[in-house]
Amino acid sequence: MKRFNRSSQLSAIMNHKKNVPAQINKKFINRHVDAAFISSIAARKYKHVNLGIIAKKEVQSVLIIPSRKNKRDKESASSNILAKVLEQHGEILIGDKALRYSLQNSDYIDLAKLWNELYKLPFVFALLCYHKDRRYYKKIEKEFLKKKQKIPAYLLQKAAKKTEVSQKDILNYLELISYNLDAKARLGLKKFYSEAKKV
């Protein structure tokens, strides 16, 4: 995303504001940032472009472990609601810790995969929302979706070291993610909002 910023100062600010989903939601809602990928469940009230974090089928980074005591993940918003929608019980894991767990164990349910099996739709975990400058973020959307995004080698190495997940497994994981909020993804999002109202 830094490639689309207007200045190196904006790139530095974007880097500074990285955080877990629940904290990013809070910063955006409180207008501490102008735009952010926020949880889809929190994005209903806000303007967004057609960029998101979308699982086409499985995702490996949003899991529930049925054998464990019910425990929501405080870092997430959409994942906790998704577990309720899917009537799943156990401990929810998201992010790096979930990816590590999925690579080493098999006693889990991939919530995005279960969603897809039930509804034959992708699951939208987050949307790029903004408070102002719609034209700027629409331009980012257009440029971003023009070609497949590649992770620079130095960032991949850094991520592998930080997450304790191999570069190969990180690349395999990224193949599961789509960023294009296309017609099918919008249907998935609409279905999620409809089902979320019932829980």
Secondary structure, DSSP 8 states (H G I E B T S, - for coil): -GGG-SSHHHHHHHHHT---HHHHHHHHHTTSSSEEEEETTTGGGSEEEEEEEEESS--SSEEEETTS--B--TT-SHHHHHHHHTT--SEEEEHHHHHHHHHH----EEHHHHHHHHHSS-EEEEEEEESS-HHHHHHHHHHHHHS-----HHHHHHHHHHHT--HHHHHHHHTTEEEE--HHHHHHHHHHHHHHTT-
